[in-house]
Amino acid sequence: MSLTLSDFGSYHAGGEILRVTEGDPVEIAFTRDARFTYDPRGRFAVNAAYVQYFVPAGARDLPPVVLVHGGGMCGSCWETTPDGRPGWLHRLLDRGRTVHVVDLPERGRAGFAPAHLPGDPILRSLEEAWSLFRFGPPEGFAARQAFPHQQFPVAHLEEFARRFVPRWLGTADLHRAALLAVLARTGPALVICHSQGGETAFDAAAARPDLVAGLIALEPSAFPEDPAALAASPPVLVQGDHLDCAGHWSDRAARWAALAAVLPGARLIDTARQIAPGGSHMLMMDRHSDAVLEAALG
């Protein structure tokens, strides 16, 4: 199916100008033939989100969709799947929705300023992704022996890992401020978030409920401090399968169910029961991702 766009582009949202007064100039070689005196002092633009937006021809008169990635990832997780299928970005455009794909501060094309971020960055290994994202048991990693009915395309694990980006810890406030800046630009939007992005989206929705027209959270790894703060945009919570493989997953599943139960209008979609078994933590990349999106949109 071909798709025609009426507009697309990119922008940065939020951030600040940081003035640095410490440090000394140093001679550097930034190519083999060019040298330069670099001064670490001055004013630096930091902590903005990078956003790509896409407007399909004949876009429906519906709120735009803002896609918020999870930890150690960037906006590429919503694009083409590791095995080459169209991702949720494409499927939303097919549905006539305007889409804004976010790279939060210190992720992907948002860039990062290590000297002005807390601590050292970490990068996810393939082994960690295999176990943490519930592709299969740890002992199955080498042979790629996945959990039964696994929906994630485990044969393409290496391609998936090429999307991992460095992440800093303790940047939640930067993420929330950047997402709020994105929403101030888009106006009221349907926010679709994943994993760590759930904390960012929940906090933004609590701070500015007028800017969140709807909320879909794929296996959020944090919860709203006050569920009542989401009353204006009760979330659709979506979970995968094999949640009993580690204690933290079963604990999270219990909290997702509790949140859906306590918040009027919230929904919990158990994909293993309502769609098909075998869903991983990466529900937007799984083989049944189209059906998951359809169920989440209602």
Secondary structure, DSSP 4 states (H G I P E B T S, - for coil): ----EEEEEEEEEEEEEEEE-----EEEEEETTEEEEE-S-EEEEEEEEEEEEEEETT--SS--EEEE--TT--GGGGSS-TTS---HHHHHHHTT--EEEEE-TTSGGG---GGGSSS--B---HHHHHHHTTSS-GGGTTTT-PPTT--S-GGGHHHHHTT---B-SS-HHHHHHHHHHHHHHH-SEEEEEETTHHHHHHHHHHH-GGGEEEEEEES-SS--SSGGGGTTS--EEEE-S-TTSSHHHHHHHHHHHHHHHHSTT-EEEEHHHHT-S---S-TTTSTTHHHHHHHHH-
